[in-house]
Amino acid sequence: MCGRYAATADPDELIEAFEVDLDATSESSRSVLVNPQDPPAGTPDYNMAPSKQAPVVLTRTPRGPDGEKQPDAAPVRQLRHLTWGLVPSWAKDPKVGMRMTNARAESLLDKPAFARAATARRAIVPAAGWYEWQVSPVAVDAKGKPRKQPFFMHRADGDQIGFAGLYEFWRDRSAAEDDPAAWIVSFTIVTTAAEPGLDRVHDRQPVVLERAVWQDWLDPATTDPDEVRAMLQSPGPGRFEAYPISTAVNATRNNGAHLLERLPDDQLAGVVNPATGEVLGG
């Protein structure tokens, strides 16, 4: 699963990295949060969590003043702020999004909640890396339960990460036609089996798309399910590194670059080294 990640780039950096044609981050959509987002959407967030609005790259055909697609217009690559937790258009309650923060690649095209989006509304979710919690095979916490050590996963080459994502539109039918807050635009992150090494931290990981795949993944004209499945295949192990970090990341109220600092080996207790399988601080 992917339940937390670091979105550290500002909009200008993302526009350049993902060759975005239209910065649409100023266009508002309804938030599901009770309190104002902290840090605000559009600023670096080192502890991105479900229900927050996050920067997402997608490609859509422009619409006219009446909301209809312009038949001769070319699709435009856009950067937008979307709510993490997919709310299907047919959902009766937007709270369903909290159960749809991830979509499994293996069953993506068979699930009613994701199948249509997988062939029509694909997106890329920019990230510096993601967090997972390793369950210790030897150490326990104060309650006698297996100790959980947070790790940060990132590209070994330092490049920008683009998670495979899907997005959806949900409208509150009780709201006025012209009320922009009537719409929730949401996304989910596609996950797959963890590659060798990372599987010593957690058995799942996000699907990270290579740059060569970005254009086809974002292209709304790519609707063949087999083509979608092919783009979700991993190019092989060795792209990522994982290292232990402070448990400060456990609380979503904590934020900042310090969350990415590597934890020294002398502060580890029963932690399995992802690269070697060695137990550290046992």
Buried (B, 14 or more C-beta within 10 A) or exposed (E): BBBBBBBBBEBEBBBEBBEBBBBBBEEEBBBBEEEEBEBEBBEBBBBBBBBBBBBBBBBBEEEEEEEEEEEEEEBBBBBBBBBBBBBBEEBEEBEBBBEBBBBBBEEBBEEEBBBBBBBBBBBBBBBBBBBBBBBBEEBEEEEEEBBBBBBBBBBEEEEBBBBBBBBBBBBEEEEEEEEEEBBBBBBBBBBBEBBEBBBBBBEBBBBBBEEEBBEBBBBBEBEEEEEBBEBBEBEEEEBBBBBBBBBBBEEBEBBEEEBBEEBEEEEBBBBBBBEEEEBBBE
